[in-house]
Amino acid sequence: MSIERIHELDAELVSYLFQAAGMEVGQANGRFFQAEDNILLVAKEDGEPAGFLYAYILELRMPCGQKCFCIPLTFFPSFRGAG
């Protein structure tokens, strides 16, 4: 399995990821990829998307400085339990 960070909008891939996870997706927003602090990671098995994670890194005006908000890692049913 490999993990790849997606840096540019691939509307077809984003739609596939959300639909395969059973999530609703409207029109993919290219602005997400313009911010270096927005992250989309795609897990692939033999080149086929197996799941994904997206996250936002936010600057805070607190002593901790930054927080990362991760949307839970989603693996597609055919890849679950494979180790």
PyMOL Python script that loads the backbone (N, CA, C, O; Angstrom):
from pymol import cmd

cmd.read_pdbstr("""\
ATOM      1  N   MET A   1       0.855  -1.167   0.000  1.00  0.00           N
ATOM      2  CA  MET A   1       0.000   0.000   0.000  1.00  0.00           C
ATOM      3  C   MET A   1       0.899   1.226   0.000  1.00  0.00           C
ATOM      4  O   MET A   1       1.922   1.263   0.683  1.00  0.00           O
ATOM      5  N   SER A   2       0.504   2.225  -0.773  1.00  0.00           N
ATOM      6  CA  SER A   2       1.247   3.484  -0.802  1.00  0.00           C
ATOM      7  C   SER A   2       0.315   4.618  -0.398  1.00  0.00           C
ATOM      8  O   SER A   2      -0.903   4.524  -0.550  1.00  0.00           O
ATOM      9  N   ILE A   3       0.904   5.682   0.114  1.00  0.00           N
ATOM     10  CA  ILE A   3       0.160   6.876   0.503  1.00  0.00           C
ATOM     11  C   ILE A   3       0.668   8.023  -0.359  1.00  0.00           C
ATOM     12  O   ILE A   3       1.875   8.245  -0.461  1.00  0.00           O
ATOM     13  N   GLU A   4      -0.243   8.741  -0.970  1.00  0.00           N
ATOM     14  CA  GLU A   4       0.117   9.838  -1.866  1.00  0.00           C
ATOM     15  C   GLU A   4      -0.630  11.097  -1.451  1.00  0.00           C
ATOM     16  O   GLU A   4      -1.839  11.067  -1.220  1.00  0.00           O
ATOM     17  N   ARG A   5       0.099  12.200  -1.359  1.00  0.00           N
ATOM     18  CA  ARG A   5      -0.552  13.479  -1.101  1.00  0.00           C
ATOM     19  C   ARG A   5      -0.953  14.084  -2.439  1.00  0.00           C
ATOM     20  O   ARG A   5      -0.143  14.178  -3.361  1.00  0.00           O
ATOM     21  N   ILE A   6      -2.209  14.491  -2.531  1.00  0.00           N
ATOM     22  CA  ILE A   6      -2.727  15.110  -3.743  1.00  0.00           C
ATOM     23  C   ILE A   6      -2.584  16.622  -3.584  1.00  0.00           C
ATOM     24  O   ILE A   6      -3.087  17.202  -2.622  1.00  0.00           O
ATOM     25  N   HIS A   7      -1.893  17.255  -4.536  1.00  0.00           N
ATOM     26  CA  HIS A   7      -1.595  18.688  -4.449  1.00  0.00           C
ATOM     27  C   HIS A   7      -2.460  19.559  -5.349  1.00  0.00           C
ATOM     28  O   HIS A   7      -2.505  20.776  -5.170  1.00  0.00           O
ATOM     29  N   GLU A   8      -3.141  18.961  -6.303  1.00  0.00           N
ATOM     30  CA  GLU A   8      -3.978  19.722  -7.220  1.00  0.00           C
ATOM     31  C   GLU A   8      -5.338  19.042  -7.334  1.00  0.00           C
ATOM     32  O   GLU A   8      -5.470  17.836  -7.122  1.00  0.00           O
ATOM     33  N   LEU A   9      -6.330  19.834  -7.670  1.00  0.00           N
ATOM     34  CA  LEU A   9      -7.679  19.293  -7.790  1.00  0.00           C
ATOM     35  C   LEU A   9      -7.770  18.310  -8.956  1.00  0.00           C
ATOM     36  O   LEU A   9      -7.470  18.648 -10.101  1.00  0.00           O
ATOM     37  N   ASP A  10      -8.179  17.123  -8.644  1.00  0.00           N
ATOM     38  CA  ASP A  10      -8.555  16.113  -9.634  1.00  0.00           C
ATOM     39  C   ASP A  10     -10.009  15.794  -9.294  1.00  0.00           C
ATOM     40  O   ASP A  10     -10.283  14.908  -8.484  1.00  0.00           O
ATOM     41  N   ALA A  11     -10.944  16.525  -9.921  1.00  0.00           N
ATOM     42  CA  ALA A  11     -12.356  16.440  -9.559  1.00  0.00           C
ATOM     43  C   ALA A  11     -12.888  15.018  -9.675  1.00  0.00           C
ATOM     44  O   ALA A  11     -13.712  14.594  -8.863  1.00  0.00           O
ATOM     45  N   GLU A  12     -12.424  14.282 -10.674  1.00  0.00           N
ATOM     46  CA  GLU A  12     -12.890  12.906 -10.853  1.00  0.00           C
ATOM     47  C   GLU A  12     -12.441  12.025  -9.690  1.00  0.00           C
ATOM     48  O   GLU A  12     -13.223  11.221  -9.182  1.00  0.00           O
ATOM     49  N   LEU A  13     -11.186  12.172  -9.267  1.00  0.00           N
ATOM     50  CA  LEU A  13     -10.667  11.389  -8.138  1.00  0.00           C
ATOM     51  C   LEU A  13     -11.391  11.760  -6.853  1.00  0.00           C
ATOM     52  O   LEU A  13     -11.791  10.873  -6.098  1.00  0.00           O
ATOM     53  N   VAL A  14     -11.568  13.048  -6.589  1.00  0.00           N
ATOM     54  CA  VAL A  14     -12.240  13.484  -5.357  1.00  0.00           C
ATOM     55  C   VAL A  14     -13.668  12.959  -5.329  1.00  0.00           C
ATOM     56  O   VAL A  14     -14.127  12.472  -4.296  1.00  0.00           O
ATOM     57  N   SER A  15     -14.374  13.052  -6.447  1.00  0.00           N
ATOM     58  CA  SER A  15     -15.747  12.524  -6.498  1.00  0.00           C
ATOM     59  C   SER A  15     -15.752  11.025  -6.236  1.00  0.00           C
ATOM     60  O   SER A  15     -16.598  10.529  -5.492  1.00  0.00           O
ATOM     61  N   TYR A  16     -14.816  10.300  -6.841  1.00  0.00           N
ATOM     62  CA  TYR A  16     -14.729   8.854  -6.633  1.00  0.00           C
ATOM     63  C   TYR A  16     -14.485   8.529  -5.158  1.00  0.00           C
ATOM     64  O   TYR A  16     -15.136   7.644  -4.601  1.00  0.00           O
ATOM     65  N   LEU A  17     -13.550   9.242  -4.528  1.00  0.00           N
ATOM     66  CA  LEU A  17     -13.214   8.981  -3.125  1.00  0.00           C
ATOM     67  C   LEU A  17     -14.432   9.134  -2.230  1.00  0.00           C
ATOM     68  O   LEU A  17     -14.721   8.263  -1.410  1.00  0.00           O
ATOM     69  N   PHE A  18     -15.146  10.244  -2.387  1.00  0.00           N
ATOM     70  CA  PHE A  18     -16.293  10.495  -1.522  1.00  0.00           C
ATOM     71  C   PHE A  18     -17.433   9.527  -1.815  1.00  0.00           C
ATOM     72  O   PHE A  18     -18.076   9.042  -0.884  1.00  0.00           O
ATOM     73  N   GLN A  19     -17.696   9.237  -3.080  1.00  0.00           N
ATOM     74  CA  GLN A  19     -18.771   8.313  -3.417  1.00  0.00           C
ATOM     75  C   GLN A  19     -18.457   6.904  -2.941  1.00  0.00           C
ATOM     76  O   GLN A  19     -19.345   6.214  -2.439  1.00  0.00           O
ATOM     77  N   ALA A  20     -17.203   6.458  -3.088  1.00  0.00           N
ATOM     78  CA  ALA A  20     -16.808   5.121  -2.646  1.00  0.00           C
ATOM     79  C   ALA A  20     -16.918   4.981  -1.138  1.00  0.00           C
ATOM     80  O   ALA A  20     -17.118   3.881  -0.624  1.00  0.00           O
ATOM     81  N   ALA A  21     -16.785   6.108  -0.421  1.00  0.00           N
ATOM     82  CA  ALA A  21     -16.904   6.090   1.031  1.00  0.00           C
ATOM     83  C   ALA A  21     -18.346   6.263   1.487  1.00  0.00           C
ATOM     84  O   ALA A  21     -18.623   6.270   2.686  1.00  0.00           O
ATOM     85  N   GLY A  22     -19.275   6.405   0.525  1.00  0.00           N
ATOM     86  CA  GLY A  22     -20.683   6.576   0.871  1.00  0.00           C
ATOM     87  C   GLY A  22     -21.007   7.965   1.365  1.00  0.00           C
ATOM     88  O   GLY A  22     -22.006   8.165   2.057  1.00  0.00           O
ATOM     89  N   MET A  23     -20.166   8.936   1.014  1.00  0.00           N
ATOM     90  CA  MET A  23     -20.361  10.312   1.451  1.00  0.00           C
ATOM     91  C   MET A  23     -20.887  11.140   0.283  1.00  0.00           C
ATOM     92  O   MET A  23     -20.603  10.849  -0.879  1.00  0.00           O
ATOM     93  N   GLU A  24     -21.651  12.171   0.609  1.00  0.00           N
ATOM     94  CA  GLU A  24     -22.146  13.065  -0.421  1.00  0.00           C
ATOM     95  C   GLU A  24     -21.049  14.052  -0.780  1.00  0.00           C
ATOM     96  O   GLU A  24     -20.302  14.513   0.082  1.00  0.00           O
ATOM     97  N   VAL A  25     -20.965  14.360  -2.034  1.00  0.00           N
ATOM     98  CA  VAL A  25     -20.001  15.359  -2.480  1.00  0.00           C
ATOM     99  C   VAL A  25     -20.683  16.232  -3.523  1.00  0.00           C
ATOM    100  O   VAL A  25     -21.319  15.755  -4.463  1.00  0.00           O
ATOM    101  N   GLY A  26     -20.521  17.532  -3.312  1.00  0.00           N
ATOM    102  CA  GLY A  26     -21.008  18.465  -4.321  1.00  0.00           C
ATOM    103  C   GLY A  26     -19.886  18.678  -5.316  1.00  0.00           C
ATOM    104  O   GLY A  26     -19.126  17.758  -5.620  1.00  0.00           O
ATOM    105  N   GLN A  27     -19.792  19.854  -5.802  1.00  0.00           N
ATOM    106  CA  GLN A  27     -18.706  20.176  -6.720  1.00  0.00           C
ATOM    107  C   GLN A  27     -17.418  20.308  -5.917  1.00  0.00           C
ATOM    108  O   GLN A  27     -17.384  21.008  -4.905  1.00  0.00           O
ATOM    109  N   ALA A  28     -16.354  19.636  -6.366  1.00  0.00           N
ATOM    110  CA  ALA A  28     -15.064  19.706  -5.672  1.00  0.00           C
ATOM    111  C   ALA A  28     -14.546  21.141  -5.730  1.00  0.00           C
ATOM    112  O   ALA A  28     -14.666  21.821  -6.749  1.00  0.00           O
ATOM    113  N   ASN A  29     -13.972  21.582  -4.622  1.00  0.00           N
ATOM    114  CA  ASN A  29     -13.507  22.962  -4.500  1.00  0.00           C
ATOM    115  C   ASN A  29     -12.001  23.030  -4.689  1.00  0.00           C
ATOM    116  O   ASN A  29     -11.250  22.542  -3.844  1.00  0.00           O
ATOM    117  N   GLY A  30     -11.555  23.619  -5.772  1.00  0.00           N
ATOM    118  CA  GLY A  30     -10.134  23.742  -6.062  1.00  0.00           C
ATOM    119  C   GLY A  30      -9.378  24.607  -5.074  1.00  0.00           C
ATOM    120  O   GLY A  30      -8.159  24.486  -4.954  1.00  0.00           O
ATOM    121  N   ARG A  31     -10.087  25.488  -4.358  1.00  0.00           N
ATOM    122  CA  ARG A  31      -9.398  26.355  -3.377  1.00  0.00           C
ATOM    123  C   ARG A  31      -8.783  25.558  -2.239  1.00  0.00           C
ATOM    124  O   ARG A  31      -7.812  26.004  -1.629  1.00  0.00           O
ATOM    125  N   PHE A  32      -9.334  24.381  -1.943  1.00  0.00           N
ATOM    126  CA  PHE A  32      -8.774  23.531  -0.889  1.00  0.00           C
ATOM    127  C   PHE A  32      -7.290  23.266  -1.157  1.00  0.00           C
ATOM    128  O   PHE A  32      -6.477  23.276  -0.233  1.00  0.00           O
ATOM    129  N   PHE A  33      -6.947  23.033  -2.414  1.00  0.00           N
ATOM    130  CA  PHE A  33      -5.579  22.659  -2.787  1.00  0.00           C
ATOM    131  C   PHE A  33      -4.644  23.859  -2.904  1.00  0.00           C
ATOM    132  O   PHE A  33      -3.431  23.679  -3.009  1.00  0.00           O
ATOM    133  N   GLN A  34      -5.179  25.070  -2.888  1.00  0.00           N
ATOM    134  CA  GLN A  34      -4.350  26.261  -2.983  1.00  0.00           C
ATOM    135  C   GLN A  34      -3.643  26.572  -1.673  1.00  0.00           C
ATOM    136  O   GLN A  34      -2.622  27.259  -1.670  1.00  0.00           O
ATOM    137  N   ALA A  35      -4.169  26.079  -0.567  1.00  0.00           N
ATOM    138  CA  ALA A  35      -3.578  26.318   0.751  1.00  0.00           C
ATOM    139  C   ALA A  35      -2.682  25.141   1.130  1.00  0.00           C
ATOM    140  O   ALA A  35      -3.146  24.003   1.200  1.00  0.00           O
ATOM    141  N   GLU A  36      -1.419  25.409   1.369  1.00  0.00           N
ATOM    142  CA  GLU A  36      -0.458  24.359   1.728  1.00  0.00           C
ATOM    143  C   GLU A  36      -0.844  23.658   3.031  1.00  0.00           C
ATOM    144  O   GLU A  36      -0.419  22.530   3.279  1.00  0.00           O
ATOM    145  N   ASP A  37      -1.645  24.322   3.859  1.00  0.00           N
ATOM    146  CA  ASP A  37      -2.057  23.746   5.136  1.00  0.00           C
ATOM    147  C   ASP A  37      -3.276  22.840   5.035  1.00  0.00           C
ATOM    148  O   ASP A  37      -3.735  22.311   6.047  1.00  0.00           O
ATOM    149  N   ASN A  38      -3.800  22.654   3.842  1.00  0.00           N
ATOM    150  CA  ASN A  38      -4.885  21.697   3.613  1.00  0.00           C
ATOM    151  C   ASN A  38      -4.264  20.443   3.013  1.00  0.00           C
ATOM    152  O   ASN A  38      -3.438  20.524   2.104  1.00  0.00           O
ATOM    153  N   ILE A  39      -4.661  19.292   3.520  1.00  0.00           N
ATOM    154  CA  ILE A  39      -4.004  18.042   3.150  1.00  0.00           C
ATOM    155  C   ILE A  39      -5.038  17.009   2.705  1.00  0.00           C
ATOM    156  O   ILE A  39      -6.037  16.783   3.388  1.00  0.00           O
ATOM    157  N   LEU A  40      -4.788  16.384   1.554  1.00  0.00           N
ATOM    158  CA  LEU A  40      -5.565  15.230   1.113  1.00  0.00           C
ATOM    159  C   LEU A  40      -4.575  14.113   0.847  1.00  0.00           C
ATOM    160  O   LEU A  40      -3.734  14.215  -0.046  1.00  0.00           O
ATOM    161  N   LEU A  41      -4.680  13.037   1.632  1.00  0.00           N
ATOM    162  CA  LEU A  41      -3.841  11.858   1.444  1.00  0.00           C
ATOM    163  C   LEU A  41      -4.711  10.729   0.899  1.00  0.00           C
ATOM    164  O   LEU A  41      -5.818  10.497   1.384  1.00  0.00           O
ATOM    165  N   VAL A  42      -4.200  10.032  -0.113  1.00  0.00           N
ATOM    166  CA  VAL A  42      -4.930   8.915  -0.713  1.00  0.00           C
ATOM    167  C   VAL A  42      -4.085   7.656  -0.551  1.00  0.00           C
ATOM    168  O   VAL A  42      -2.923   7.613  -0.955  1.00  0.00           O
ATOM    169  N   ALA A  43      -4.686   6.642   0.042  1.00  0.00           N
ATOM    170  CA  ALA A  43      -4.037   5.330   0.156  1.00  0.00           C
ATOM    171  C   ALA A  43      -4.374   4.547  -1.098  1.00  0.00           C
ATOM    172  O   ALA A  43      -5.530   4.492  -1.517  1.00  0.00           O
ATOM    173  N   LYS A  44      -3.345   3.934  -1.702  1.00  0.00           N
ATOM    174  CA  LYS A  44      -3.561   3.155  -2.921  1.00  0.00           C
ATOM    175  C   LYS A  44      -2.958   1.766  -2.766  1.00  0.00           C
ATOM    176  O   LYS A  44      -1.881   1.590  -2.196  1.00  0.00           O
ATOM    177  N   GLU A  45      -3.676   0.800  -3.284  1.00  0.00           N
ATOM    178  CA  GLU A  45      -3.209  -0.595  -3.332  1.00  0.00           C
ATOM    179  C   GLU A  45      -3.137  -0.983  -4.800  1.00  0.00           C
ATOM    180  O   GLU A  45      -4.152  -1.026  -5.494  1.00  0.00           O
ATOM    181  N   ASP A  46      -1.925  -1.264  -5.263  1.00  0.00           N
ATOM    182  CA  ASP A  46      -1.712  -1.573  -6.681  1.00  0.00           C
ATOM    183  C   ASP A  46      -2.293  -0.495  -7.588  1.00  0.00           C
ATOM    184  O   ASP A  46      -2.878  -0.803  -8.627  1.00  0.00           O
ATOM    185  N   GLY A  47      -2.135   0.773  -7.197  1.00  0.00           N
ATOM    186  CA  GLY A  47      -2.585   1.900  -7.998  1.00  0.00           C
ATOM    187  C   GLY A  47      -4.057   2.238  -7.869  1.00  0.00           C
ATOM    188  O   GLY A  47      -4.508   3.245  -8.416  1.00  0.00           O
ATOM    189  N   GLU A  48      -4.820   1.414  -7.153  1.00  0.00           N
ATOM    190  CA  GLU A  48      -6.261   1.647  -6.981  1.00  0.00           C
ATOM    191  C   GLU A  48      -6.511   2.344  -5.647  1.00  0.00           C
ATOM    192  O   GLU A  48      -6.011   1.891  -4.618  1.00  0.00           O
ATOM    193  N   PRO A  49      -7.287   3.454  -5.642  1.00  0.00           N
ATOM    194  CA  PRO A  49      -7.592   4.116  -4.374  1.00  0.00           C
ATOM    195  C   PRO A  49      -8.269   3.154  -3.398  1.00  0.00           C
ATOM    196  O   PRO A  49      -9.253   2.495  -3.732  1.00  0.00           O
ATOM    197  N   ALA A  50      -7.716   3.089  -2.181  1.00  0.00           N
ATOM    198  CA  ALA A  50      -8.248   2.207  -1.147  1.00  0.00           C
ATOM    199  C   ALA A  50      -8.893   2.993  -0.011  1.00  0.00           C
ATOM    200  O   ALA A  50      -9.679   2.442   0.760  1.00  0.00           O
ATOM    201  N   GLY A  51      -8.567   4.270   0.092  1.00  0.00           N
ATOM    202  CA  GLY A  51      -9.116   5.108   1.138  1.00  0.00           C
ATOM    203  C   GLY A  51      -8.453   6.468   1.114  1.00  0.00           C
ATOM    204  O   GLY A  51      -7.588   6.738   0.281  1.00  0.00           O
ATOM    205  N   PHE A  52      -8.869   7.330   2.044  1.00  0.00           N
ATOM    206  CA  PHE A  52      -8.313   8.680   2.071  1.00  0.00           C
ATOM    207  C   PHE A  52      -8.488   9.340   3.434  1.00  0.00           C
ATOM    208  O   PHE A  52      -9.255   8.883   4.282  1.00  0.00           O
ATOM    209  N   LEU A  53      -7.768  10.403   3.604  1.00  0.00           N
ATOM    210  CA  LEU A  53      -7.846  11.244   4.802  1.00  0.00           C
ATOM    211  C   LEU A  53      -7.657  12.670   4.335  1.00  0.00           C
ATOM    212  O   LEU A  53      -6.810  12.940   3.484  1.00  0.00           O
ATOM    213  N   TYR A  54      -8.444  13.589   4.888  1.00  0.00           N
ATOM    214  CA  TYR A  54      -8.149  14.988   4.628  1.00  0.00           C
ATOM    215  C   TYR A  54      -8.107  15.736   5.942  1.00  0.00           C
ATOM    216  O   TYR A  54      -8.778  15.381   6.912  1.00  0.00           O
ATOM    217  N   ALA A  55      -7.290  16.793   5.944  1.00  0.00           N
ATOM    218  CA  ALA A  55      -7.016  17.507   7.189  1.00  0.00           C
ATOM    219  C   ALA A  55      -6.737  18.973   6.905  1.00  0.00           C
ATOM    220  O   ALA A  55      -6.427  19.370   5.782  1.00  0.00           O
ATOM    221  N   TYR A  56      -6.859  19.759   7.962  1.00  0.00           N
ATOM    222  CA  TYR A  56      -6.566  21.187   7.920  1.00  0.00           C
ATOM    223  C   TYR A  56      -5.613  21.510   9.055  1.00  0.00           C
ATOM    224  O   TYR A  56      -5.830  21.084  10.189  1.00  0.00           O
ATOM    225  N   ILE A  57      -4.568  22.252   8.761  1.00  0.00           N
ATOM    226  CA  ILE A  57      -3.676  22.743   9.813  1.00  0.00           C
ATOM    227  C   ILE A  57      -4.024  24.206  10.037  1.00  0.00           C
ATOM    228  O   ILE A  57      -3.992  25.009   9.104  1.00  0.00           O
ATOM    229  N   LEU A  58      -4.351  24.544  11.263  1.00  0.00           N
ATOM    230  CA  LEU A  58      -4.767  25.906  11.597  1.00  0.00           C
ATOM    231  C   LEU A  58      -3.771  26.563  12.534  1.00  0.00           C
ATOM    232  O   LEU A  58      -3.289  25.937  13.477  1.00  0.00           O
ATOM    233  N   GLU A  59      -3.467  27.819  12.273  1.00  0.00           N
ATOM    234  CA  GLU A  59      -2.653  28.622  13.183  1.00  0.00           C
ATOM    235  C   GLU A  59      -3.567  29.166  14.270  1.00  0.00           C
ATOM    236  O   GLU A  59      -4.636  29.702  13.979  1.00  0.00           O
ATOM    237  N   LEU A  60      -3.152  29.028  15.506  1.00  0.00           N
ATOM    238  CA  LEU A  60      -3.956  29.493  16.627  1.00  0.00           C
ATOM    239  C   LEU A  60      -3.215  30.558  17.411  1.00  0.00           C
ATOM    240  O   LEU A  60      -1.985  30.557  17.463  1.00  0.00           O
ATOM    241  N   ARG A  61      -3.946  31.446  18.007  1.00  0.00           N
ATOM    242  CA  ARG A  61      -3.349  32.460  18.876  1.00  0.00           C
ATOM    243  C   ARG A  61      -3.336  31.938  20.308  1.00  0.00           C
ATOM    244  O   ARG A  61      -3.892  32.549  21.221  1.00  0.00           O
ATOM    245  N   MET A  62      -2.698  30.813  20.471  1.00  0.00           N
ATOM    246  CA  MET A  62      -2.593  30.173  21.779  1.00  0.00           C
ATOM    247  C   MET A  62      -1.174  29.633  21.888  1.00  0.00           C
ATOM    248  O   MET A  62      -0.464  29.555  20.885  1.00  0.00           O
ATOM    249  N   PRO A  63      -0.757  29.265  23.077  1.00  0.00           N
ATOM    250  CA  PRO A  63       0.615  28.770  23.243  1.00  0.00           C
ATOM    251  C   PRO A  63       0.966  27.571  22.361  1.00  0.00           C
ATOM    252  O   PRO A  63       2.127  27.404  21.989  1.00  0.00           O
ATOM    253  N   CYS A  64      -0.012  26.741  22.025  1.00  0.00           N
ATOM    254  CA  CYS A  64       0.290  25.551  21.226  1.00  0.00           C
ATOM    255  C   CYS A  64       0.615  25.898  19.769  1.00  0.00           C
ATOM    256  O   CYS A  64       1.267  25.104  19.091  1.00  0.00           O
ATOM    257  N   GLY A  65       0.185  27.044  19.274  1.00  0.00           N
ATOM    258  CA  GLY A  65       0.540  27.504  17.945  1.00  0.00           C
ATOM    259  C   GLY A  65      -0.269  26.929  16.808  1.00  0.00           C
ATOM    260  O   GLY A  65      -0.893  27.686  16.065  1.00  0.00           O
ATOM    261  N   GLN A  66      -0.283  25.611  16.641  1.00  0.00           N
ATOM    262  CA  GLN A  66      -0.997  24.988  15.542  1.00  0.00           C
ATOM    263  C   GLN A  66      -1.853  23.825  16.022  1.00  0.00           C
ATOM    264  O   GLN A  66      -1.551  23.177  17.024  1.00  0.00           O
ATOM    265  N   LYS A  67      -2.921  23.582  15.286  1.00  0.00           N
ATOM    266  CA  LYS A  67      -3.761  22.403  15.510  1.00  0.00           C
ATOM    267  C   LYS A  67      -4.034  21.783  14.150  1.00  0.00           C
ATOM    268  O   LYS A  67      -4.189  22.482  13.149  1.00  0.00           O
ATOM    269  N   CYS A  68      -4.087  20.486  14.135  1.00  0.00           N
ATOM    270  CA  CYS A  68      -4.419  19.760  12.912  1.00  0.00           C
ATOM    271  C   CYS A  68      -5.779  19.096  13.116  1.00  0.00           C
ATOM    272  O   CYS A  68      -5.958  18.292  14.030  1.00  0.00           O
ATOM    273  N   PHE A  69      -6.720  19.439  12.263  1.00  0.00           N
ATOM    274  CA  PHE A  69      -8.043  18.834  12.320  1.00  0.00           C
ATOM    275  C   PHE A  69      -8.127  17.795  11.217  1.00  0.00           C
ATOM    276  O   PHE A  69      -8.128  18.136  10.034  1.00  0.00           O
ATOM    277  N   CYS A  70      -8.199  16.529  11.603  1.00  0.00           N
ATOM    278  CA  CYS A  70      -8.257  15.423  10.644  1.00  0.00           C
ATOM    279  C   CYS A  70      -9.678  14.891  10.551  1.00  0.00           C
ATOM    280  O   CYS A  70     -10.337  14.633  11.559  1.00  0.00           O
ATOM    281  N   ILE A  71     -10.121  14.738   9.337  1.00  0.00           N
ATOM    282  CA  ILE A  71     -11.369  14.047   9.104  1.00  0.00           C
ATOM    283  C   ILE A  71     -11.002  12.561   9.131  1.00  0.00           C
ATOM    284  O   ILE A  71     -10.026  12.177   8.487  1.00  0.00           O
ATOM    285  N   PRO A  72     -11.737  11.718   9.843  1.00  0.00           N
ATOM    286  CA  PRO A  72     -11.305  10.331  10.044  1.00  0.00           C
ATOM    287  C   PRO A  72     -10.883   9.632   8.752  1.00  0.00           C
ATOM    288  O   PRO A  72     -11.486   9.815   7.694  1.00  0.00           O
ATOM    289  N   LEU A  73      -9.843   8.837   8.872  1.00  0.00           N
ATOM    290  CA  LEU A  73      -9.342   8.031   7.764  1.00  0.00           C
ATOM    291  C   LEU A  73     -10.453   7.093   7.308  1.00  0.00           C
ATOM    292  O   LEU A  73     -11.053   6.387   8.119  1.00  0.00           O
ATOM    293  N   THR A  74     -10.718   7.090   6.030  1.00  0.00           N
ATOM    294  CA  THR A  74     -11.778   6.270   5.469  1.00  0.00           C
ATOM    295  C   THR A  74     -11.184   5.250   4.518  1.00  0.00           C
ATOM    296  O   THR A  74     -10.543   5.620   3.534  1.00  0.00           O
ATOM    297  N   PHE A  75     -11.390   3.950   4.804  1.00  0.00           N
ATOM    298  CA  PHE A  75     -10.996   2.893   3.879  1.00  0.00           C
ATOM    299  C   PHE A  75     -12.272   2.321   3.270  1.00  0.00           C
ATOM    300  O   PHE A  75     -13.289   2.177   3.948  1.00  0.00           O
ATOM    301  N   PHE A  76     -12.202   2.005   2.008  1.00  0.00           N
ATOM    302  CA  PHE A  76     -13.355   1.475   1.309  1.00  0.00           C
ATOM    303  C   PHE A  76     -13.590   0.023   1.729  1.00  0.00           C
ATOM    304  O   PHE A  76     -12.641  -0.692   2.049  1.00  0.00           O
ATOM    305  N   PRO A  77     -14.856  -0.416   1.728  1.00  0.00           N
ATOM    306  CA  PRO A  77     -15.194  -1.757   2.245  1.00  0.00           C
ATOM    307  C   PRO A  77     -14.342  -2.882   1.691  1.00  0.00           C
ATOM    308  O   PRO A  77     -13.977  -3.786   2.442  1.00  0.00           O
ATOM    309  N   SER A  78     -14.011  -2.863   0.413  1.00  0.00           N
ATOM    310  CA  SER A  78     -13.250  -3.978  -0.167  1.00  0.00           C
ATOM    311  C   SER A  78     -11.803  -4.036   0.338  1.00  0.00           C
ATOM    312  O   SER A  78     -11.108  -5.025   0.107  1.00  0.00           O
ATOM    313  N   PHE A  79     -11.343  -2.974   1.030  1.00  0.00           N
ATOM    314  CA  PHE A  79      -9.984  -2.946   1.542  1.00  0.00           C
ATOM    315  C   PHE A  79      -9.917  -3.070   3.064  1.00  0.00           C
ATOM    316  O   PHE A  79      -8.825  -3.168   3.624  1.00  0.00           O
ATOM    317  N   ARG A  80     -11.043  -3.066   3.727  1.00  0.00           N
ATOM    318  CA  ARG A  80     -11.063  -3.150   5.181  1.00  0.00           C
ATOM    319  C   ARG A  80     -10.674  -4.541   5.651  1.00  0.00           C
ATOM    320  O   ARG A  80     -10.998  -5.542   5.012  1.00  0.00           O
ATOM    321  N   GLY A  81      -9.972  -4.589   6.784  1.00  0.00           N
ATOM    322  CA  GLY A  81      -9.598  -5.859   7.382  1.00  0.00           C
ATOM    323  C   GLY A  81      -8.484  -6.595   6.676  1.00  0.00           C
ATOM    324  O   GLY A  81      -8.231  -7.768   6.949  1.00  0.00           O
ATOM    325  N   ALA A  82      -7.811  -5.902   5.760  1.00  0.00           N
ATOM    326  CA  ALA A  82      -6.728  -6.552   5.001  1.00  0.00           C
ATOM    327  C   ALA A  82      -5.378  -6.430   5.667  1.00  0.00           C
ATOM    328  O   ALA A  82      -4.392  -6.999   5.198  1.00  0.00           O
ATOM    329  N   GLY A  83      -5.329  -5.681   6.775  1.00  0.00           N
ATOM    330  CA  GLY A  83      -4.076  -5.553   7.507  1.00  0.00           C
ATOM    331  C   GLY A  83      -3.237  -4.397   7.152  1.00  0.00           C
ATOM    332  O   GLY A  83      -2.162  -4.216   7.723  1.00  0.00           O
TER     333      GLY A  83
END
""", "prot")
cmd.dss("prot")
cmd.show_as("cartoon", "prot")
cmd.util.cbc("prot")
cmd.orient("prot")
